[in-house]
Amino acid sequence: MHLSRVTVISQKRNTKLGFSLLELLVVLAIMGVMMGLLGFSFLSTTSSDLGDAQRKILSLVYKAKFVALSSGSDSRIIVHAEPSDSEKYLRFAEVISLDKNASYGGSGGTWRVDETSRVLLPENIWFVADGLESDNAEWPQNGVCIWSATSDDDLLLTDPANGFRSEDVAAGSKRYLYVNCNAQGVFTSPTYPSMPRLVLAKGSLTPAVGGVLKPKFTNQRDLSGIQIQPFGGIIMMDSQDFNYE
């Protein structure tokens, strides 16, 4: 009887030890992943402010997918494109989703604003829209954003009101470039298989036609970006991923 009790107690102790070892292995695995991420950050050629901006935009990409899947309707990452507003021009972005109930008025579609997704890039970093890099003959061929619509189909949106924006051509509406994610969580492009790409670059504001200020990029190596793949993959781009030929 005494031997039997000792055996049972020993088995219980071994079982408890086994769970402790398993937990230890899980912790070690998590630490390994974290160290790998830290190593990637230290080895990356992307400067710290560009890297921070890139991570913020990556969070918008994932937020847009989540919002589209959870709402069952299209979502969009919109980027402010009114040159007259130098503070937000090509620096402000947020996620919106199509409101099927059309609970807010307007002549076009109605979009619900995800207020947790708003991003304002650092003062010396902008999205690279087509044409802004034209002063630099060595600018990489893939060093510009690819949107989900041509310039003729840019969004004209009202300012947020009660958590909504409305498509409207009325005075006061502002122009936005955008990347679209459909209800299945798939990003769309008008030039498939070329998929949406969000490119960020360092620069400075310079006067342009009409007296407005526009960003000018002088160093084609101060780039980062996010390339969306046809089947849902996402590539974090740094200066080595751009085509300088």
Number of C-alpha atoms within 10 A of each C-alpha: 6 6 8 9 10 11 12 11 12 12 12 12 11 12 11 11 12 12 11 12 11 11 12 12 12 12 11 12 12 12 12 12 11 12 12 12 12 12 11 11 14 11 9 14 16 21 15 12 14 23 21 14 21 25 15 17 25 19 13 22 22 13 21 29 24 17 23 25 18 12 14 17 17 24 31 27 25 24 23 22 24 17 17 13 14 15 15 19 22 26 21 19 25 22 28 27 26 24 21 14 7 15 11 16 13 16 10 13 17 24 25 22 22 17 13 10 17 17 19 19 22 14 13 15 22 27 26 25 18 13 8 14 20 11 11 13 8 14 20 18 10 13 26 23 21 25 24 24 18 13 11 6 11 17 23 20 25 20 14 13 11 9 13 23 25 25 20 19 16 12 7 11 17 19 20 21 25 26 24 26 25 20 20 14 21 19 24 20 20 13 13 10 10 14 20 25 23 25 23 29 28 24 19 15 15 12 11 12 7 7 10 14 18 21 24 21 25 16 13 19 19 18 29 26 30 21 19 21 16 16 9 10 8 15 13 15 20 22 20 13 15 19 12 14 7
